Amino acid sequence: MTEKLVAVAIANDGNIAPHAGRALQWQVYLVPDEADISLAWTLDLTSMGCLHEWHVRGDGNRHPLHFVDVAIAASAGEGVRRRLLQRDTELLTTAEPNPDKAVAAYLAGNLPAGLPHKAQACLQH
């Protein structure tokens, strides 16, 4: 396996954030191989820098998550998934609340399916 960067959206309680678009903190894991998962850094965004605002702005600018291979949150809209994938960042969703367990499950190929996307989560600030 080649080295990957996997970002996980984090809520205030330390669990995986319920909506990728409004997550302001992301934990970025360096994954050189399946046995050695390590937290590399955290990415702290402003409300204007969140995925939702980047997506609706639609100005073509890069987002900090374009530098990771995979992003994981509990839910996400298809539009933001498509736009991230245009820059080779895959956005996955999961019902697993624990960030470390979610990364391990992703690497093992058994990441539990995510929550359905709810449009009202996009509109909340």
C-alpha positions as CSV (number, residue, x, y, z in Angstrom):
1,M,0.0,0.0,0.0
2,T,1.2,3.5,-0.7
3,E,1.2,6.3,1.8
4,K,-2.1,8.1,2.1
5,L,-3.5,11.1,3.9
6,V,-6.9,10.5,5.5
7,A,-8.8,13.4,7.0
8,V,-11.7,12.9,9.4
9,A,-14.3,15.6,10.2
10,I,-14.4,16.1,14.0
11,A,-17.3,17.5,16.1
12,N,-16.9,19.4,19.4
13,D,-17.3,16.2,21.4
14,G,-14.3,14.5,19.6
15,N,-16.5,12.1,17.5
16,I,-16.9,12.2,13.8
17,A,-18.8,15.3,12.7
18,P,-22.4,14.7,11.5
19,H,-22.0,16.8,8.3
20,A,-18.8,17.2,6.2
21,G,-19.8,20.6,4.9
22,R,-20.1,22.3,8.3
23,A,-17.1,20.6,10.0
24,L,-14.6,23.2,11.2
25,Q,-11.9,20.7,12.5
26,W,-10.4,17.8,10.6
27,Q,-7.9,15.3,12.0
28,V,-5.4,14.3,9.3
29,Y,-3.9,10.8,9.6
30,L,-0.7,9.7,7.8
31,V,-1.2,6.1,6.7
32,P,2.1,4.6,5.5
33,D,0.7,1.1,5.9
34,E,-2.2,-0.7,7.5
35,A,-0.4,-1.3,10.8
36,D,0.8,2.2,11.4
37,I,-1.9,4.8,11.6
38,S,-0.8,8.1,13.1
39,L,-2.4,11.5,13.6
40,A,-0.2,13.9,11.5
41,W,-2.0,17.2,12.2
42,T,-5.3,18.9,12.7
43,L,-6.9,21.3,10.2
44,D,-8.9,24.1,11.7
45,L,-11.2,26.0,9.4
46,T,-13.2,29.1,9.8
47,S,-16.9,29.1,9.1
48,M,-16.1,30.8,5.7
49,G,-13.5,28.2,5.0
50,C,-15.8,25.1,5.6
51,L,-16.6,22.7,2.8
52,H,-20.1,24.0,2.5
53,E,-19.0,27.6,1.8
54,W,-16.3,26.5,-0.6
55,H,-18.8,24.3,-2.5
56,V,-21.5,27.0,-2.8
57,R,-19.0,29.7,-3.6
58,G,-18.0,27.6,-6.7
59,D,-15.1,29.9,-7.6
60,G,-12.8,27.0,-8.6
61,N,-10.3,27.7,-5.8
62,R,-8.6,24.9,-4.1
63,H,-9.7,23.8,-0.6
64,P,-7.2,22.5,2.1
65,L,-8.8,19.1,1.9
66,H,-7.6,18.8,-1.7
67,F,-4.3,17.8,-0.2
68,V,-5.7,14.6,1.3
69,D,-6.5,11.4,-0.5
70,V,-9.6,10.5,1.5
71,A,-12.0,12.6,3.7
72,I,-14.5,10.9,6.1
73,A,-17.6,12.4,7.8
74,A,-20.9,11.1,9.0
75,S,-22.8,12.6,6.0
76,A,-22.2,14.7,2.9
77,G,-24.0,15.9,-0.2
78,E,-23.3,14.5,-3.6
79,G,-22.3,17.9,-5.0
80,V,-19.5,18.4,-2.6
81,R,-18.4,14.8,-3.1
82,R,-18.2,15.3,-6.8
83,R,-16.3,18.6,-6.5
84,L,-13.7,17.1,-4.2
85,L,-13.3,14.1,-6.4
86,Q,-12.4,16.5,-9.3
87,R,-9.2,17.2,-7.4
88,D,-8.7,13.5,-6.4
89,T,-10.1,13.7,-2.9
90,E,-12.6,11.0,-2.1
91,L,-15.2,11.9,0.4
92,L,-16.7,9.0,2.3
93,T,-19.4,8.8,5.0
94,T,-19.7,6.5,7.9
95,A,-21.9,5.8,10.9
96,E,-18.8,4.9,13.0
97,P,-18.5,7.7,15.6
98,N,-14.8,7.1,16.6
99,P,-12.2,8.7,14.2
100,D,-9.5,6.2,14.9
101,K,-11.8,3.3,14.4
102,A,-13.2,4.8,11.2
103,V,-9.7,5.1,9.7
104,A,-8.9,1.5,10.6
105,A,-12.2,0.3,9.2
106,Y,-11.6,2.3,6.0
107,L,-8.2,0.6,5.6
108,A,-9.7,-2.8,6.3
109,G,-12.3,-2.2,3.6
110,N,-15.2,-2.4,6.0
111,L,-16.2,1.2,6.8
112,P,-19.8,1.2,7.9
113,A,-22.2,3.1,5.6
114,G,-22.8,6.8,6.5
115,L,-25.9,8.7,7.4
116,P,-28.3,10.1,4.8
117,H,-27.5,13.7,3.7
118,K,-30.0,16.2,5.2
119,A,-30.2,19.5,3.3
120,Q,-31.0,21.5,6.5
121,A,-27.6,20.6,7.9
122,C,-26.1,22.5,4.9
123,L,-28.0,25.6,5.9
124,Q,-27.2,25.6,9.6
125,H,-24.4,27.8,10.8
